[in-house]
Amino acid sequence: TVNEFIKSKQFGIWQGIKDGVRAGLKSFEQALPADIVLAGKIEQVQQQTIPGKVGSVIRTPGTLLKAADNVFKAVVYRAELNADAYRIAVREGLKGSVRAERIAELLNNPTDSMKARAGKEALYRTFNNPNAIASWLIKSQTLPIIGTPLQYIAPFKRTPANIASFTLERTPLALIYALKKTGIKRREALAKIGIGTILGIAAMQFVTEGLITGGGPKDKNKRDALYRTGWQPYSLKIEGKYYSYSRLEPLGSIIGMAADMKELIDEGTNEKTINELAGQIALSFTKNITSKTFMSGFVNAMDAISDPQRYGEKWVNQLTGSVIPSGVGGVAREIDPTLRRTETPLGVIKSKIPLVSESLLPKRDLWGRPIKRESSGFISPIGISTDKMSKVDNEIVRLKLNIGMPAKTIRGIELTPEEHDKYAELSGKPAKQQLDKIVNSASWKNRNDEAKARIIEKVVNTFRLRASLIIYKDIDRERKIEGFGKTRFKTESGEEMLREALK
């Protein structure tokens, strides 16, 4: 019965947490797989390749990752065993102390079917269960040409595929698949869709109220404008702070998908056909899954392949930077919260080394301010950002203005990173000071949106012109001549004319 099922789950979860945490911690202390600890088969452990303290230090990141995974596997495994033992004892009609003795007996000597069900549930709940996509990717690693690159592009295979499957099972997209099932499996599949849909509808309402964010706009300038307000993608907004939920799987994917769908709907018209809604559900699912950190390598590689001129150099830089262990990079972010400019592979490597990262130029925002992280993500997976209460940036977002960073050229002259950094600072800071006075004046609220947009754009462009003149004065004569040639003779026969002019 439903009542029996609920009681067995309650019993199983409570007992499973106590038993599972103990088993999981034991697996961490002795560097053992969770299934070996649970089965009590310590003798199965293989000899470590690099024994001793050196090996322990080298294996620390992997050991910590496995330990966290093992704790949750052990909790789910023991919870399912306890729930199964409880159900068997109840169905046998036992009560009181006799039931307790029977449960203890089953837990001390579980049947093969109990262990099989518990093992399957532990893999499913921790996204480690076998699936067709992951199996194909794992087999592809052995292929002679694509095998090695695939290990770098998609280091995680089983978990991403299972998270995607877990999320899809709880959306209307899985309805046809659920209706093909029969009996209890059909009811379970429909229940998953119902729970996911209810959660999604609630999330969409919170997006409307500004309490939940999705992935935000794809346009970089509009996205940067949101960041300047303190906004953070895939986050809950609580009392002026944004708390990221993107790593809280599987809940994060379900909420994020609903939030993305609401944002996509708001971008278009309110009246949608069934086909359009289905398309938006699929699009929101794709957008959400590809935003995950464990998918970044694959997504960046696909971007580089589809548009090498735009994304190729960036992808190569990121791939080069991956030689630095993520733990070292996390320490660097914790010590130096400022985002750094990384135009070269060496720059990417430097940005991930503690203290060395401070030698790089800072990334600046539209107003010439160094961009800093409020949380590095090293200690806590929940990113935090505070609402900046910036009236100017809120107006830019509301008016949907597309104002980007200053160009990397002045009069055809390619600026050095140092010159561009100075350009951004000299143009941004005074523009922000001037706009703060304007938008906080009494006359601002009396202007229409078109006039407000013109004023903001004019102030930004005016201070950029002033800053460009200052930068231009310090540029040497040869670069000025070269820049003049590039802008003056950019015609069909421009290259030949340019060479003649420069002679």
Stockholm file with secondary structure:
# STOCKHOLM 1.0

chainA/1-503         TVNEFIKSKQFGIWQGIKDGVRAGLKSFEQALPADIVLAGKIEQVQQQTIPGKVGSVIRTPGTLLKAADNVFKAVVYRAELNADAYRIAVREGLKGSVRAERIAELLNNPTDSMKARAGKEALYRTFNNPNAIASWLIKSQTLPIIGTPLQYIAPFKRTPANIASFTLERTPLALIYALKKTGIKRREALAKIGIGTILGIAAMQFVTEGLITGGGPKDKNKRDALYRTGWQPYSLKIEGKYYSYSRLEPLGSIIGMAADMKELIDEGTNEKTINELAGQIALSFTKNITSKTFMSGFVNAMDAISDPQRYGEKWVNQLTGSVIPSGVGGVAREIDPTLRRTETPLGVIKSKIPLVSESLLPKRDLWGRPIKRESSGFISPIGISTDKMSKVDNEIVRLKLNIGMPAKTIRGIELTPEEHDKYAELSGKPAKQQLDKIVNSASWKNRNDEAKARIIEKVVNTFRLRASLIIYKDIDRERKIEGFGKTRFKTESGEEMLREALK
#=GR chainA/1-503 SS CHHHHHHHHHHHHHHHHHHHHHHHHHHHHTTCCHHHHHHTCGGGCCCCSSCHHHHHHHTHHHHHHHHHHHHHHHHHHHHHHHHHHHHHHHHTTCCHHHHHHHHHHHHHSCCHHHHHHHHHHHHHHTTCSCCHHHHHHHHHTTSTTTHHHHHHHCSCCHHHHHHHHHHHTTSGGGHHHHHTCCHHHHHHHHHHHHHHHHHHHHHHHHHHTTSBCCSCCSSHHHHHHHHHTTCCSSEEEETTEEEECTTSTTHHHHHHHHHHHHHHHHHSCSCCCHHHHHHHHHHHHHHHHHTSGGGHHHHHHHHHHHCIIIIIHHHHHHHHHTTSCHHHHHHHHHHCCBCBCCCSHHHHHHHTSTTGGGGSCBCBCTTSCBCBCSCCSSSCSSCEEECCCCHHHHHHHHTTCCCCCCCSEETTEECCHHHHHHHHHHHHHHHHHHHHHHHTSTTGGGSCHHHHHHHHHHHHHHHHHHHHHHHHHTSCHHHHHHHHHHHHTCSTTHHHHHHHHHC
#=GC SS_cons         CHHHHHHHHHHHHHHHHHHHHHHHHHHHHTTCCHHHHHHTCGGGCCCCSSCHHHHHHHTHHHHHHHHHHHHHHHHHHHHHHHHHHHHHHHHTTCCHHHHHHHHHHHHHSCCHHHHHHHHHHHHHHTTCSCCHHHHHHHHHTTSTTTHHHHHHHCSCCHHHHHHHHHHHTTSGGGHHHHHTCCHHHHHHHHHHHHHHHHHHHHHHHHHHTTSBCCSCCSSHHHHHHHHHTTCCSSEEEETTEEEECTTSTTHHHHHHHHHHHHHHHHHSCSCCCHHHHHHHHHHHHHHHHHTSGGGHHHHHHHHHHHCIIIIIHHHHHHHHHTTSCHHHHHHHHHHCCBCBCCCSHHHHHHHTSTTGGGGSCBCBCTTSCBCBCSCCSSSCSSCEEECCCCHHHHHHHHTTCCCCCCCSEETTEECCHHHHHHHHHHHHHHHHHHHHHHHTSTTGGGSCHHHHHHHHHHHHHHHHHHHHHHHHHTSCHHHHHHHHHHHHTCSTTHHHHHHHHHC
//
